[in-house]
Amino acid sequence: MKAYRIREEMNGVAEPPGKTWFWELEAAVVEADRCIQCGTCVAVCPSNSIGVGRKTGLPELVKMCTGCSLCWDYCPRGGLRYEALWPPSTITGDDGTAPIVTKPDPADPYWKLTGGPPGDGLGAVTESYAARAASRPAGVQDGGVVSTLLIAALAAGEIDGALVTRPSADPDEPWKGVATVATTPAALLEATGTFYNQTMALAELDLARYDLPPEPRLALVGTPCEIQGLRAMQARRWPTGAHRIDAVVLTIALLCTKSFDYDRLVARRLRDERGVDLDRVAKVDVIRGRLRVEYRDGEVAVDEPVKEFHGAALKGCDECADFLGRSADLSVGSVGSLDGWSSVLVRTERGRRALDGAKGRLDLRPLDDPGALARLDALDKRVAESSLARKLDPDGPLFMDYAEHLAAYGDTGRAPVVVDR
């Protein structure tokens, strides 16, 4: 029910037509446990009326809502049709998996809301590589490619900083990631590694507290849903209050099937239930369908199928069909490459320039298994379809997740099956 009814009951003033209020987003997404914590609603609000709750870490109203509807329109779990942001797909081979590298239409601006027909395969890809940093800093994930790209772009003056995730400074929240803008190589290195909680990253684009030029140029490293929100805001510009959407000139999507709630994953499942000593942890990783936690001395504290932690995942992630980050300039992740390497998909001219600027710092070779990317992307779409179907039929079948699929068939490319639960 719309909150405006309170005013109507008080003074008889009817609600103006065409209004959509934050309370509707709150009811349909936040309170329904579908929020993916991307921060789009905070960043798009022209009156700065939406903030991040200190206790919940979720969007909340901090002053009067004007009913402009933008928070709903741009929310990837609300009104945003994010697949319209995807540029036309690169042609794939006869087997449907191996990419044939072709140049997308150079006249296509990619991030217009009308987009192109969202095809199968890997999306718009002009180049693809397995990559790793020639000199890997301590603490990097997989091939250390993202940190290397950002440091090279910063050194070349292509960017003034990057919106990344760093460890929380709160000693009571070890292994919790928080959003920050890093403006030096040292700060970028402090943000190496992967955190599996969302950070409301786009809310951090209120740059007033950072020492940046008047017209800053930033890179954004984020999950596909964060790139979706940003691309939508850049595509159809409205005044966005204090948040500098225009400052982002390079986007790097981290391949992602799901993110987790920090308290449910780290505090409850790892620390309390499995006795993990968080002060000793060197690395948390989700790879080949398993969640691994390693201590600094090399001991493996946890190595279990990621399905065992499904209850700690954000429920809104089940609805996402964008594992590959199709609307980003670059997509980077471990799937499709050997251990210690990262798969890199170059999607735009901006992405190509960023990679070219870092090639002297990277080892590059062809992807080891591009089909693995296509298979996991197809599975992600099937899970999303199943998730939406189950909202209509809670007792219906559910597609098995990737870990279950691997356990049943191995990495063979065989289609996932439906199981009754």
TASUL-V546842 format. One record per residue. N is the residue number from 1. SS is DSSP state (A for helix, B for strand, O for the rest). OMEGA is omega in radians with two decimals (none if undefined). Layout:
n:ss:omega
N:SS:OMEGA
N:SS:OMEGA
This chain:
n:ss:omega
1:O:-3.07
2:O:-3.10
3:O:-3.11
4:O:-3.12
5:A:-3.14
6:A:3.12
7:A:3.14
8:A:3.12
9:A:-3.08
10:A:-2.99
11:A:3.09
12:O:3.13
13:O:-3.11
14:O:3.10
15:O:3.08
16:O:-3.09
17:O:3.03
18:O:-3.12
19:O:2.98
20:B:-2.97
21:O:3.08
22:A:-3.10
23:A:3.10
24:A:3.04
25:A:-3.13
26:A:-3.11
27:A:-3.01
28:A:-3.05
29:A:-3.03
30:A:-3.10
31:O:3.09
32:O:3.10
33:O:3.11
34:O:-3.10
35:O:3.13
36:O:2.97
37:O:3.12
38:O:3.13
39:O:-3.12
40:A:-3.08
41:A:3.11
42:A:-3.06
43:A:-3.03
44:A:-3.05
45:O:-3.07
46:O:-3.12
47:O:-3.12
48:O:-3.07
49:O:-3.10
50:B:3.10
51:B:3.14
52:B:-3.12
53:O:-3.11
54:O:-3.11
55:O:-3.03
56:O:-3.02
57:O:-3.08
58:O:3.12
59:B:3.05
60:B:-3.14
61:B:-3.13
62:O:2.97
63:O:-2.93
64:O:3.03
65:O:3.14
66:O:3.13
67:O:-3.07
68:B:3.09
69:O:-3.03
70:A:3.14
71:A:3.10
72:A:-3.05
73:A:-3.03
74:A:-3.14
75:O:3.11
76:O:3.04
77:O:3.08
78:O:-3.05
79:O:-3.05
80:O:2.98
81:O:-2.93
82:A:-3.14
83:A:3.07
84:A:3.11
85:A:-3.07
86:O:3.03
87:O:3.14
88:O:-3.07
89:O:2.96
90:O:3.11
91:O:3.09
92:B:-3.13
93:O:-3.10
94:O:-3.14
95:O:3.08
96:O:-3.10
97:O:-3.04
98:O:-3.07
99:B:2.94
100:O:-3.02
101:O:3.08
102:O:3.12
103:O:3.01
104:O:-3.13
105:O:-3.08
106:O:3.12
107:O:-3.10
108:O:-3.11
109:O:3.05
110:O:-2.98
111:O:2.98
112:O:-3.05
113:O:3.12
114:O:3.03
115:O:3.05
116:O:3.13
117:O:-3.10
118:O:-3.09
119:O:3.10
120:O:-3.14
121:O:-3.02
122:O:-3.09
123:O:3.13
124:O:-3.11
125:O:3.08
126:O:3.08
127:B:3.07
128:B:-3.06
129:B:2.71
130:B:-3.02
131:B:2.98
132:B:3.11
133:B:3.12
134:O:3.05
135:O:-3.00
136:O:3.06
137:O:3.11
138:O:3.02
139:O:-3.11
140:O:3.11
141:O:3.08
142:O:-3.05
143:O:-3.12
144:O:-3.02
145:A:-3.05
146:A:3.12
147:A:-3.13
148:A:3.10
149:A:-3.09
150:A:-3.14
151:A:3.12
152:A:3.13
153:A:3.10
154:A:-3.14
155:A:-3.13
156:O:-3.12
157:O:3.14
158:O:3.09
159:O:3.07
160:O:-3.14
161:B:-3.12
162:B:3.03
163:B:-3.02
164:B:3.11
165:B:3.11
166:B:3.10
167:B:3.07
168:O:3.08
169:O:-3.13
170:O:-3.11
171:O:3.11
172:O:-3.13
173:O:3.13
174:O:3.14
175:O:2.96
176:O:3.10
177:B:3.06
178:B:-3.11
179:B:3.09
180:B:3.02
181:B:3.13
182:B:-3.06
183:O:3.13
184:O:3.06
185:A:3.14
186:A:3.14
187:A:3.09
188:A:3.13
189:A:3.07
190:A:-3.10
191:O:3.12
192:O:-3.12
193:O:-3.07
194:O:3.02
195:O:-3.01
196:O:2.97
197:B:3.05
198:O:-2.96
199:O:-3.02
200:O:-2.92
201:A:-3.05
202:A:3.05
203:A:-3.12
204:A:3.11
205:A:2.83
206:B:-2.91
207:O:-3.01
208:O:-3.05
209:O:-3.14
210:O:3.11
211:O:-3.07
212:O:3.08
213:O:3.14
214:O:3.10
215:O:-3.02
216:O:3.05
217:O:-3.04
218:B:2.87
219:B:3.05
220:B:3.03
221:B:-3.06
222:B:3.07
223:B:-3.13
224:A:-3.11
225:A:3.09
226:A:3.09
227:A:3.10
228:A:-3.13
229:A:3.14
230:A:-3.12
231:A:3.13
232:A:-3.14
233:A:3.10
234:A:-3.08
235:A:-3.12
236:O:-2.96
237:O:2.93
238:O:3.03
239:O:-3.06
240:O:3.05
241:O:-3.04
242:O:-2.98
243:B:-3.01
244:O:3.12
245:A:-3.10
246:A:-3.06
247:A:-3.06
248:B:-3.09
249:B:3.12
250:B:3.14
251:B:3.10
252:B:3.13
253:B:3.03
254:B:-3.13
255:O:-2.93
256:O:2.99
257:O:3.09
258:O:2.97
259:O:-3.02
260:B:2.95
261:O:-3.02
262:A:-3.06
263:A:-3.11
264:A:-3.09
265:A:-2.97
266:A:-3.06
267:A:-3.04
268:A:-3.00
269:A:-3.08
270:A:-3.06
271:A:-2.99
272:A:-3.05
273:A:-3.07
274:A:3.05
275:O:3.14
276:O:3.07
277:O:-3.02
278:A:3.14
279:A:-3.12
280:A:-3.01
281:B:3.07
282:B:-3.04
283:B:2.97
284:B:-3.05
285:B:2.96
286:B:-3.06
287:B:-3.13
288:O:3.07
289:O:-3.13
290:B:3.04
291:B:-3.11
292:B:3.04
293:B:-3.11
294:B:3.04
295:B:-3.12
296:O:3.13
297:O:3.11
298:O:3.12
299:O:3.08
300:B:-3.10
301:B:-3.13
302:B:3.01
303:B:-3.04
304:B:3.04
305:B:-3.09
306:A:3.12
307:A:3.12
308:A:-3.09
309:A:-3.06
310:A:-3.14
311:A:3.12
312:A:-3.10
313:B:3.03
314:O:-3.04
315:A:3.13
316:A:3.13
317:A:3.14
318:A:-3.09
319:A:-3.00
320:O:3.10
321:O:-3.05
322:O:3.10
323:O:-2.98
324:O:-3.11
325:O:-2.97
326:O:-3.08
327:O:3.14
328:O:3.01
329:O:3.10
330:B:3.00
331:B:-3.05
332:B:3.07
333:B:-3.05
334:O:-3.08
335:O:3.11
336:O:-3.14
337:O:3.12
338:O:3.11
339:O:3.13
340:O:3.10
341:O:3.08
342:B:3.00
343:B:-3.13
344:B:3.05
345:B:3.11
346:B:-3.01
347:O:-3.06
348:O:3.08
349:A:3.08
350:A:3.11
351:A:3.13
352:A:3.13
353:A:3.13
354:A:3.13
355:A:3.11
356:A:-3.13
357:A:-3.10
358:A:-3.02
359:A:3.10
360:A:-3.12
361:A:-3.03
362:B:2.89
363:B:-3.08
364:B:3.01
365:B:-3.13
366:O:3.07
367:O:3.13
368:O:-3.07
369:O:3.13
370:A:3.10
371:A:3.12
372:A:3.08
373:A:-3.11
374:A:-3.12
375:A:-3.13
376:A:3.07
377:A:3.12
378:A:3.11
379:A:3.14
380:A:3.12
381:A:3.14
382:A:3.08
383:A:3.12
384:A:3.11
385:A:3.13
386:A:-3.14
387:A:3.13
388:A:3.12
389:A:-3.12
390:A:3.04
391:A:3.09
392:A:-3.11
393:O:-3.05
394:O:-3.11
395:O:-3.11
396:O:-3.11
397:O:3.12
398:B:3.08
399:B:3.11
400:O:-3.14
401:O:-3.02
402:A:3.14
403:A:3.11
404:A:3.14
405:A:3.13
406:A:-3.13
407:A:-3.09
408:A:-2.96
409:A:-2.98
410:O:-3.09
411:O:-3.03
412:O:-3.07
413:O:3.10
414:O:-3.05
415:O:3.05
416:O:-3.11
417:O:3.10
418:B:3.09
419:B:3.07
420:O:-3.13
421:O:none
